[in-house]
């Protein structure tokens, strides 16, 4: 099977066809009324969420005990976060402790994301470490140095008497990988890869699952070609959605450990019926042993500067409310009428209590300059029609990347001063749906500093 200039070794593609992941096949049993045959836990875009990681581990264990059927965990990429200085300085000690703890209790399959190399310089290092921990890895990322895949593109999971095929898709935008890492990667066209590989990797399975870290926009290019009954676990865009799109179950499970997904599987004749739900994960509490690991790592790696308090937040804010605090800061600092900023600039929402520099870096992940442009009311109205997509109900209403903005009444005959961060301006086609807005730098302003100063002044 040839994809571009790369030949897919059928033994590699169909590796899972010869044998399921060892030790996890369970024959069908008489189940209680309404009880599924198996449950697959799903998470993605973790980004080292140390405030929630012990609670996440505890929730997985409790849900496993409650359902009383075979379980597995699918992690759809982005385990590490470079902006988490404890994660970076410790080599992800707490993250590996979390994965290893789950792997002792159930099969764990990881699809490579772009942040597996956030703290590592070589994707193969992550794959080797995962293998040592008993974790299966899938991906269609190619190692440019060898011309081979970093991991099998697919695996087979035997669970509750069902044969489940798993196909891994990577993010293909080179700029979401660190510069020294992207030079080692070759990306395959996502749509063509699925067209070439899906039939073989899915052959004979009771249920076909695609773990896609490509993002919504690439997913939309091939989802309509998938057979009814396929399940697709999306990621990369930090969305929280669940929809039935032309008989394909398509879901994203949020980010930063805020949710754990539960995909219930029930064998029904020649088909597998699926049901999906999410369990919210609140910060604090959870598994005491993992919490101790995290506190120990923080004690070792956080400096006095990391622990310095930026502001004291009086009450918890959800993600949209938290980001609107940032857009207010941008708007005021640039004397703009409207401020927009992309959603994945942010990680964890603002929690009640002291916000340290360490916590602030989990809230605002990336810095950079601020830019402004003069836009007509009609152009601004078109931009805003793509904003705040967390409220979209259909796949057509999703573009993957999008901006948050505070509600504003637009006068089509007016001209508005618009403020954005540099990343949004550079990628205006993806975020704003425009191609030629002439943004100008605002000298002397830096995104993270502007937001930190605003938080300090508002929450004294």
C-alpha positions in Angstrom: 0.0 0.0 0.0 1.6 3.3 -1.1 0.9 6.7 0.5 2.8 9.5 -1.2 6.4 8.4 -1.5 6.0 6.1 1.6 5.1 2.5 1.5 2.9 1.2 4.2 4.2 -2.2 5.4 1.0 -4.3 5.6 2.6 -6.2 8.5 2.9 -2.9 10.3 -0.5 -1.6 9.3 -2.2 -4.9 10.2 -0.1 -5.6 13.2 -3.1 -5.8 15.5 -4.8 -8.2 13.1 -2.7 -11.2 14.1 -3.1 -10.7 17.9 -5.0 -8.4 20.1 -3.2 -6.4 22.8 -2.1 -9.1 25.3 -4.0 -10.0 28.3 -7.2 -8.1 27.7 -9.6 -10.3 25.8 -12.7 -11.1 27.8 -15.4 -13.4 26.5 -19.0 -12.3 26.5 -20.7 -12.8 29.8 -24.2 -12.4 31.2 -24.5 -8.8 32.0 -26.8 -6.9 34.3 -29.8 -5.0 32.9 -28.5 -2.0 30.9 -24.8 -2.9 31.6 -22.5 -2.6 28.5 -20.0 -5.3 27.5 -17.1 -2.9 27.9 -16.2 0.7 28.6 -13.5 2.7 26.9 -12.3 5.8 28.8 -11.2 8.7 26.6 -9.1 11.8 27.2 -7.1 14.1 25.0 -5.0 17.3 25.2 -4.0 16.8 28.9 -1.1 19.3 28.8 0.1 18.3 32.3 -3.0 19.3 34.3 -1.4 18.8 37.7 -4.3 20.5 39.5 -6.7 17.8 38.2 -4.4 14.8 37.5 -4.9 13.0 40.8 -8.7 13.6 40.6 -8.6 12.2 37.0 -6.9 9.1 38.1 -9.3 8.6 41.0 -12.3 9.1 38.7 -11.0 6.5 36.3 -10.6 4.0 39.1 -14.0 4.7 40.6 -15.8 4.5 37.2 -14.0 1.2 36.4 -15.2 -0.3 39.7 -18.7 1.1 39.2 -19.2 -0.3 35.6 -17.8 -3.7 36.5 -16.9 -4.6 32.9 -13.6 -4.7 31.0 -12.1 -1.2 30.4 -9.4 0.5 28.5 -8.1 4.1 28.2 -7.5 5.9 24.9 -5.3 9.0 25.3 -5.5 11.1 22.1 -2.3 13.1 22.3 -0.7 16.1 24.1 0.2 14.6 27.4 2.9 17.1 28.3 3.0 20.9 28.5 6.2 22.9 28.1 4.7 25.9 29.8 4.3 23.8 33.0 7.8 24.4 34.4 7.4 21.4 36.8 6.6 19.1 33.9 9.5 20.5 31.9 12.1 20.5 34.6 11.1 17.0 35.9 10.9 15.3 32.5 7.2 14.8 33.1 7.6 12.6 36.2 4.0 13.1 37.3 2.6 12.5 33.9 4.5 9.2 33.5 3.3 8.3 37.1 -0.3 8.8 36.0 0.0 6.8 32.8 1.9 4.0 34.5 -0.7 3.8 37.3 -3.6 3.4 34.8 -1.6 0.9 32.7 -1.3 -1.4 35.7 -5.2 -1.6 35.7 -6.2 -1.6 32.1 -4.8 -1.3 28.5 -3.7 2.2 27.6 -3.3 3.3 24.0 -1.8 6.7 23.1 -2.1 8.4 19.8 0.8 10.8 19.3 0.0 14.5 19.5 2.3 17.4 18.9 3.0 18.0 22.6 4.5 14.6 23.2 7.7 16.4 22.2 6.9 19.5 24.2 9.6 18.4 26.7 11.4 15.9 24.6 13.5 16.5 21.5 12.7 13.2 19.8 9.4 11.5 19.3 11.0 8.1 19.4 12.1 8.8 23.0 8.4 9.1 24.0 7.5 5.9 22.1 10.3 3.9 23.8 9.4 5.2 27.2 5.7 4.3 26.6 6.7 0.8 25.6 8.6 0.4 28.8 5.5 1.4 30.7 3.4 -1.1 28.9 1.5 1.5 26.9 0.6 1.0 23.3 1.3 3.8 20.8 -0.3 4.5 17.4 0.4 7.2 14.9 0.8 7.9 11.2 3.8 10.2 11.9 6.9 9.3 9.8 10.4 9.7 11.1 12.2 11.7 8.4 15.5 10.3 9.4 14.6 6.7 8.8 11.5 6.9 6.5 9.6 4.6 8.9 6.6 5.3 11.2 7.4 6.2 14.8 4.8 3.6 15.9 2.3 1.2 14.3 -0.4 3.2 12.5 -3.0 0.9 14.0 -3.6 -1.6 16.8 -6.3 -4.1 17.7 -7.9 -4.0 21.2 -9.8 -7.1 22.5 -12.3 -5.9 25.1 -15.5 -7.5 26.3 -15.4 -10.1 23.6 -15.2 -7.4 20.9 -12.4 -6.9 18.4 -11.7 -3.1 18.1 -9.5 -1.6 15.5 -7.7 1.6 16.4 -6.2 4.0 13.8 -4.0 6.9 14.8 -3.8 10.2 12.9 -1.4 13.1 13.7 -1.5 16.8 13.5 0.1 17.8 10.2 0.8 21.5 10.7 4.6 21.7 11.2 4.3 24.9 13.2 2.5 23.2 16.1 5.7 21.2 16.7 8.8 22.8 18.2 11.4 23.8 15.5 14.0 21.3 16.4 11.4 18.5 16.5 9.6 19.4 13.2 12.8 18.8 11.3 12.6 15.1 12.2 9.0 14.7 11.0 7.4 13.8 7.7 3.6 14.4 7.5 1.2 12.4 5.4 -1.9 14.0 3.9 -4.6 13.0 6.4 -7.5 12.5 3.9 -5.4 10.4 1.5 -3.9 8.4 4.4 -7.4 7.5 5.7 -8.5 6.6 2.1 -5.5 4.3 1.7 -5.3 2.7 5.2 -8.7 2.5 6.7 -10.1 -0.5 4.8 -7.1 -2.7 5.7 -6.8 -1.6 9.3 -10.5 -2.0 9.9 -10.9 -5.3 8.2 -12.8 -7.9 10.3 -13.2 -5.7 13.4 -16.4 -5.5 15.4 -15.8 -1.7 15.9 -13.6 0.8 14.1 -12.2 3.7 16.1 -10.1 6.5 14.7 -8.0 8.5 17.1 -7.5 11.7 15.3 -5.2 14.4 16.6 -5.4 16.2 13.2 -8.1 18.6 14.3 -11.7 19.4 13.2 -10.8 20.9 9.8 -8.9 17.9 8.6 -11.4 15.5 10.2 -14.2 17.2 8.1 -12.4 16.3 4.9 -12.8 12.5 5.4 -15.6 11.9 7.9 -18.3 11.6 5.3 -16.4 8.7 3.6 -16.4 6.6 6.8 -18.8 3.7 7.1 -21.8 4.0 9.5 -20.9 2.8 13.0 -17.4 4.2 13.0 -16.3 6.0 16.1 -13.9 9.0 15.9 -12.2 10.4 18.9 -11.1 14.0 18.0 -8.5 16.2 19.6 -6.0 19.0 19.2 -8.7 21.8 19.1 -9.5 21.6 22.9 -13.2 21.2 22.1 -16.0 19.5 24.2 -18.4 18.1 21.6 -20.4 14.9 21.0 -22.4 14.4 17.8 -23.7 11.8 15.5 -22.6 12.9 12.1 -24.1 10.7 9.3 -24.0 7.7 11.6 -20.4 8.3 12.7 -20.0 9.0 16.4 -17.7 12.0 16.6 -16.6 13.5 19.9 -13.9 15.6 21.5 -13.4 15.4 25.2 -12.2 18.9 26.2 -8.7 19.6 27.5 -6.6 20.1 30.6 -8.1 17.1 32.4 -11.4 18.8 32.7 -13.4 15.8 31.6 -13.1 12.0 31.3 -15.1 10.5 28.4 -16.8 7.1 28.8 -17.6 5.2 25.6 -19.9 2.3 26.5 -19.8 -0.6 24.1 -22.6 -3.2 23.8 -22.4 -6.2 21.4 -25.7 -6.4 19.5 -25.7 -9.2 16.9 -23.3 -8.2 14.2 -22.9 -4.6 15.4 -21.6 -2.8 18.4 -23.9 -0.2 19.9 -22.1 2.8 21.5 -23.0 5.4 24.0 -20.9 8.4 25.1 -20.9 10.5 28.2 -18.4 12.7 30.0 -17.7 13.1 33.7 -16.5 16.5 34.9 -13.2 16.6 36.8 -12.8 19.3 39.4 -9.4 20.4 40.6 -8.1 19.2 44.0 -8.3 15.9 45.8 -8.1 12.6 44.1 -5.4 9.9 44.3 -3.2 10.6 47.3 -0.1 8.9 46.0 -0.1 10.8 42.7 -0.9 14.0 44.6 2.2 13.4 46.7 4.3 12.9 43.6 3.1 16.2 42.2 3.6 18.1 45.4 7.1 16.6 45.7 8.0 17.7 42.1 6.6 21.2 42.8 8.7 21.5 45.9 11.8 20.5 44.0 11.3 22.5 40.9 9.3 25.7 41.6 11.2 28.8 42.4 10.2 31.8 44.5 9.4 33.6 41.2 7.1 30.8 40.1 5.3 31.0 43.4 4.8 34.8 43.4 1.1 35.8 43.4 -0.2 37.6 40.4 -3.8 38.2 41.7 -6.3 36.7 44.0 -9.4 35.4 42.1 -12.6 35.8 44.1 -14.6 33.1 42.4 -13.9 30.4 39.8 -14.6 31.3 36.2 -15.4 29.0 33.4 -13.1 28.9 30.3 -15.1 31.5 28.3 -15.4 33.9 31.2 -11.7 33.5 31.9 -10.7 34.3 28.3 -13.0 37.3 28.3 -11.0 38.8 31.1 -8.0 38.5 28.8 -9.8 40.1 25.8 -10.8 43.0 28.1 -7.1 43.4 29.0 -6.1 43.5 25.3 -8.9 45.9 24.4 -8.0 48.4 27.1 -4.3 48.2 26.6 -4.6 48.8 22.8 -7.5 51.3 23.1 -9.4 49.1 20.7 -13.2 48.7 20.2 -13.1 44.9 20.1 -10.5 42.3 21.1 -10.3 38.7 19.8 -8.0 35.9 20.8 -7.7 32.2 19.8 -9.0 29.6 22.3 -5.9 27.4 22.4 -3.8 30.3 23.7 -5.4 29.3 27.0 -5.3 26.2 29.1 -6.8 25.9 32.6 -9.6 28.4 33.5 -9.2 30.8 36.4 -9.8 29.1 39.8 -10.7 30.8 43.0 -7.9 31.8 45.3 -4.3 33.0 44.8 -3.1 32.9 41.2 0.7 32.3 41.2 2.9 32.8 38.2 2.9 29.0 37.9 -0.9 29.0 37.7 -0.9 31.9 35.4 1.2 30.0 32.9 -1.4 27.3 32.9 -4.1 29.9 32.1 -2.2 31.9 29.4 0.0 29.4 27.6 1.7 31.6 25.0 2.9 35.2 24.9 3.9 37.4 22.0 3.0 40.8 20.7 -0.3 42.5 20.2 -1.6 43.8 16.8 -4.4 46.1 15.7 -6.2 46.8 12.4 -9.0 49.0 11.3 -11.9 47.0 9.9 -15.4 47.7 8.6 -18.4 46.8 10.6 -19.5 44.3 8.0 -16.0 42.6 8.0 -16.1 42.4 11.8 -19.6 41.0 11.7 -18.4 38.2 9.4 -15.5 37.5 11.8 -17.8 37.3 14.8 -20.0 34.7 13.1 -17.0 32.3 13.4 -16.3 33.2 17.1 -17.3 31.5 20.3 -17.7 28.1 18.6 -18.1 26.3 21.9 -21.8 27.0 21.4 -22.0 25.4 17.9 -24.3 22.4 17.6 -23.2 20.9 14.3 -20.0 20.0 12.6 -20.7 22.6 9.9 -20.5 25.2 12.6 -17.0 24.2 13.6 -13.8 25.3 12.0 -11.3 23.9 14.6 -9.4 27.1 15.5 -11.6 29.9 16.6 -11.6 33.1 18.7 -13.3 34.2 21.9 -14.9 37.6 22.0 -17.3 39.5 24.3 -20.8 40.1 22.8 -20.9 43.4 20.9 -23.5 45.1 18.8 -22.0 45.8 15.4 -22.9 48.8 13.2 -22.2 47.8 9.6 -21.5 51.4 8.6 -18.8 52.0 11.2 -15.1 51.3 11.2 -13.7 49.5 14.3 -10.3 49.3 15.8 -9.6 45.5 16.3 -7.0 44.1 18.6 -5.7 40.5 18.4 -2.6 38.7 19.5 0.3 38.0 17.1 -0.6 34.3 16.6 -4.1 35.1 15.6 -3.0 37.8 13.1 -0.4 35.5 11.6 -3.0 32.8 11.2 -6.0 35.0 10.4 -7.4 32.7 7.7 -7.9 29.9 10.2 -9.1 32.1 13.1 -10.9 35.0 11.4 -11.7 33.8 7.9 -9.8 36.7 6.4 -6.6 36.7 4.3 -5.5 40.3 3.9 -6.2 42.4 7.0 -3.2 44.8 7.4 -2.4 44.3 11.1 0.1 46.6 12.7 2.2 46.0 15.8 1.5 47.8 19.0 4.9 48.7 20.3 5.7 48.1 23.9 2.9 45.6 24.7 3.3 41.9 25.3 0.3 39.6 25.7 1.1 37.8 29.0 2.3 41.0 30.7 -0.9 42.9 29.6 -3.1 40.1 30.9 -1.2 39.8 34.2 -1.3 43.5 34.8 -5.0 43.6 34.2 -5.7 40.7 36.6 -3.6 42.4 39.2 -5.6 45.6 38.8 -9.0 44.0 38.7 -8.5 41.4 41.4 -6.6 43.2 44.1 
